[in-house]
Amino acid sequence: MNIPPRLLFTWALGLPLLLGVTTLWAQGVAPLNPPLGTTQDWLIDARFARATLQATSNSWVLDNGLVRRAIQLTPNAATVAFDNRMTGASLLRAVGPEATLTLAGRPYAVGGLRGQPNRAYLLPEWSNSLTNDPTAFRLLRAEPTPVQTPFPWKRARRSADLPWPPPGVGLDLVFGGSDNATRELTVTVHYELYDGLPVLGKWLTVHNGSTRAISLDRFALERLAVVEAESAVDERSSLGWRTPALDVFSDYMFKGMDFVTGNQVASWQPDPEYGTQVSYNLKTPSLLVVEPPLGPGVLIPPGGSFTSFRSYLVVHDSTERERQGLTLRHAHRSLAPWSTESPLMMHVRSANSPAFRLAVDQCVEVGFEMIIYTFGSGLEMENQSPEYLAKIKADIDYAHSKGLEVGAYSLFSSRRIDDANDVINPQTGKPGGAIFGNAPCFASVWGTNYFRKITNFIAQTGLDLLEHDGPYPGDVCASTNHPGHRGLADSQWVNWRMSTDLYSWLRERGVYINQPDYYFLAGGNKTAMGYRESNWSLPRAQQMIHARQNIYDGTWTKPQTAGWMFVPLTEYQGGGTAATIEPLSEHLPDYEGHLANTLGAGVQACWRGPRLYDTDETKLMVKRWVTWFKQYRDILESDVIHCRRADGRDIDYLLHVNPRLSHRAFAMIHNPLTVPVERVVTLPLYYSGLVDAALIREQEGEMKRYPLDRQNRAFVPVTIPPQSRTWLVVEAPADDRKPDRTPGN
């Protein structure tokens, strides 16, 4: 095993445990160092926050200066400290198991300790007197490990210069069963901590060393007894509770296009063992549970293993929305760096060769980077005819010869196959009632064939993108006749597993993925920014405001490169001539407005139509904006600071910041009014890394020096023509030091 240099010292210290020795040094966990000073902000410069794994007399400690998790080893393994090093707060109030399993209907703890006298707080001196749960899986050994890659990523196009996997340290705790039913089972709980991020990764593996199959009904990766965010005596069922400043990412996210909705595994639950809490009925949500919503309900065969989904615990140092959003976006980019790939793409409406090649030529002329056979184009990805594959490959080869990538749309869900292959509703025992009405089951015969056909089509034709409308693993299936799953209990797990198998296969080949749900950590590149399809049938001026609202709202928790917008160059679901941009040359201001909306926010849209231009004037306008975007692309695809949301009543704008670029910040400011406006624009430049002053120019004008106030804000006067826009470019004065790029930023 290759151990990173930062682990060599701690490896030597931990050697007795690795060899199975249970008599260790004196009891105790290393004390928490003083909290960091206010001069170090990891969101600006995280070079100081390097992850380490340290062995003490009776513990392993993961620490990167941002978060710290200490795991005591005897009489069993249990987390005894979980600290927010950014604020100095202790987050853990009580000890618990490191995971839980339900095997053949019987619950088991994995690790954990008993006997804490008060579950409101955990004193270090109490840890020495805690006892083992004799029914729990017991610790056998601990193994420092490198950070593990869930799947390979082929870097096939422009993306942020982020390492994969994210650098850090890992620790495996291996547990063995304690009774006759579990004696030949081992459970490995995997932990990771990353450089420059307040993020802890965790997952588990169950190995069946017995001669019989074992039913894994349920599992939980975490049951963390966390310090409550607030105390209340009375019930709050209708008002809700404030919960601790912790979030959970996972690769088991679905049934939603945003971080909150897609989070299917994390919940805040009451802790009935917490008898001293203020809540009269012991209902304070102070137990963070990370578990699948259903199942997995799988059989682990003799000699086989089961690997859970991966969870990532994100620790916040603030309750402020923008700072929490920045933390989530930094974590998102580091854990799914392929989501920073964001090619300019056209959605061509026809798979007819002449129409397709015309669109290819136009994309190349104006500087687009990808073309997609859009929904309704007539492309048939399930058609396996050699003649058809050869025809499509010839058109794709033509695009490739021009330096253009090619993608295609495939519908999985929202359609009916037949009674034998559709998802079966557990309430009715019949098809129907899926998330979007009818849907096939991925684990059916049809689903297995679909997987084969789609992967073969991509491999044979050389496609560079799959726009996948489904599957939606939030669907459950009560069928007992599908070959890929046994019944309801394992249906959600199996459908997710097959989805991730497809997406990891694509990721390894460098194929871009537009996906319906929040599958980023499973390999997906992009999902919807947030939109209502019928809004694209509104009058053009209304579409413009909605677009900027969607971008503003959709970038709180995900990077702008991870959300796609939509621009219907031709009529889409109605609206008539008032809603369409075609003929393009007759609506140049609207066309230009959409280009400025999306490109100025660092967002890519689905430009859906038969062409990108119809006259030389239209072509020059599109090419000018594409060239402009590429000039400022690095800063436009950097962090977003939300300044003023579009409402049609006054200016609106976002600010992009990056302390590691020569362009430290960039503001795109829109005037929706029918009159020119003069405004003094506030630029919050704290996250640009600038402190005392900034050099700022409007558009391509001359740089002017502006002082920054105590909140690192600059105040810049602008004049904006009616229904137009302007932009401000921010750089550092010559005497300002530029921080280096750091993993996690």
HUKAJO-V219484 format. One line per field, one symbol per residue. burial: + if it has 16 or more other C-alpha atoms within 10 Angstrom, else -. A space follows every 50 residues. Layout:
burial->???
This chain:
burial->------+--++-++-+++---+-----+++----------+++++++-++ ++++++++++++++++++++++++++++++++++++++-+++++++++++ +++----+++++++-+--++++----+--+-++--++++++++++++--- +++-----++-+-+++++++++++++++---+-+++++++++++++++++ ++++++++++---+++++++++++++++------------+-++++++++ +++++++++--+++++++-++--+--+-+--+++++++++++-+++++++ +---++-++++++++++-----++++++++++++++++++++++++++++ +----++-+++++++++++++++++-+-++++------+--++-++++++ ---+++++++-+++-+---+++++++---+++++---++++++++++--+ +-++++++--+++++++++++++++++++--+-+++++++++++++++++ +++++++-+++++++++++++++++++++++---++++-+--++++++++ ++-+++++++++++++++++++--+---++++-++--+-++-++++++++ +++++++++++++----++-+++-++--+--++++++++++++-++-+-- +++++++++++-+++++++++++---+---+-++++++++++++++++-- --+--+-+---+++-+---++-+++++++++++----+--+++++
